[in-house]
Amino acid sequence: MMMNELIAQFPEQLKVALQIGKDAKLTVKGKKFDQVYVSGLGGSGIGASLVQDYVSDKLSIPFVVNKNYHIAKSVNKNTLFIACSYSGNTEETLEAVSMARAAKATIVCITSGGALDFFARKHGIDLILIPSGMPPRACLGYSVTQILYTLQKAGLLKKQFEAEYDEAIAGIEKLGNTIHKKATALATKLPGRELHLYSTAGHEGLTVRFRQQLNENAKVVASHNIIPEMTHNEIVGWRKDQKQRTVIFISSPQDYAPNLKRMAFLKKVVRSYGAAVIEISLHGKSYWYDALLFIHLTDWISAELAVLNQQDAAEVKVIDKLKAEMAKK
C-alpha cells in the first residue's frame, strides 16, 4: 500500500485502535506499580514519547521511555513494563523485554506478530495484537492507543483520552482536505533547505515524530530542539548568514507564557541571519486533539516533500541493509 493511502486512512486506524484497546484482556488491574517503563524504537517507540508528554501531569509515578538494548536497574517486580515492537522483531526491544522478565516486572507486549508475539505466548505474558503488514511509522495510531489503554486498565489513567480521540477523529474527517492542502503548500517551501524544528516544552514527542517522518518519508536530514533548553545553548550557534536554513516553530496558545516569549525572541534571532521561518500552531483544544491533527498534517508534509524530492516515501533500504548486517554472526 502506498504511503499516501496509509496517511489518508489515519482516522479509520484510530477507530480500529480504540476498539482493540477496549477489547484487550490484560491482567494488570489491581496491581501496585512504582513506575511505568516502555521499551520501543523508531515508529514503534515514538508513541511512548507522545504518551510521556501526555501523562506528565497525570501520573504520580515515573513514566520512563527506553530506546536501548538494556534496561535500568530500577526495573523490578513493581514495574509495569510495556514492550512495543510493531514487527515483533526489534532486537533492542526483544533484549530489553527478556531482561524485564528476569527482573520479574509485570509485562505487556504490543505487537503485530514476530518474535515478541512468540515470547509473550511462550511465557504467558499479556499481549495486545495489532494489524500487521504496514510500515511501523504508518501504524502510530495502533501502538500509542494500546499504551494508553494499558495504563487505563492498570488503574493509572482515566478514560479522558477516549473523548479527546473521538473529537480528533471527527476533526480529521471534517478538515481532511484542508489539512492536506495546507501540508502541500508547506511542503513546497522545503526542498533543498536545511530543516530545523523548534517547539516548546511538552511537544517534544510530536516534534520528534515530525522529524522522523521527514527522515523516513522525505529522505532528508532534519534537527530538532526544545524551548526553553535550546535558548540556553543552541541559540548562540545562530551566527553569520543562514539563508539556506528553514526553521519550523511548533507551539500552542496554551503553552507557558515565558516559553512563548522565548520563542518570539528566537524567531527574531533566526530571521536576523536570513533563515526562513514557518510557524505551525496547535489548536489548543486538548492534548490528543492537537496531537492527532498535528500528526496527520505533518505526515502529509513529509509525504508531499517526498514527491517533490522524487523519493519513494515507503522505501527504507538503508535500514533493511543495517538489519541484515546486524543479523550476521
HELIX and SHEET records of a PDB file:
HELIX    1   1 MET A    3  ALA A    8  1                                   6    
HELIX    2   2 PHE A   10  ASP A   23  1                                  14    
HELIX    3   3 GLY A   42  VAL A   55  1                                  14    
HELIX    4   4 GLU A   91  ALA A  102  1                                  12    
HELIX    5   5 GLY A  114  HIS A  123  1                                  10    
HELIX    6   6 PRO A  136  CYS A  139  5                                   4    
HELIX    7   7 LEU A  140  LYS A  153  1                                  14    
HELIX    8   8 GLN A  160  ALA A  187  1                                  28    
HELIX    9   9 GLU A  204  GLU A  216  1                                  13    
HELIX   10  10 GLU A  229  HIS A  232  5                                   4    
HELIX   11  11 GLU A  234  GLY A  237  5                                   4    
HELIX   12  12 ALA A  257  SER A  272  1                                  16    
HELIX   13  13 TYR A  287  LEU A  308  1                                  22    
HELIX   14  14 LYS A  317  ALA A  327  1                                  11    
SHEET    1   A 5 PHE A  63  ASN A  66  0                                        
SHEET    2   A 5 GLN A  35  SER A  39  1                                        
SHEET    3   A 5 THR A  79  SER A  85  1                                        
SHEET    4   A 5 THR A 106  THR A 111  1                                        
SHEET    5   A 5 ASP A 126  LEU A 129  1                                        
SHEET    1   B 4 ALA A 222  ILE A 227  0                                        
SHEET    2   B 4 GLU A 194  THR A 200  1                                        
SHEET    3   B 4 ARG A 245  SER A 251  1                                        
SHEET    4   B 4 ALA A 276  SER A 281  1                                        
END                                                                             
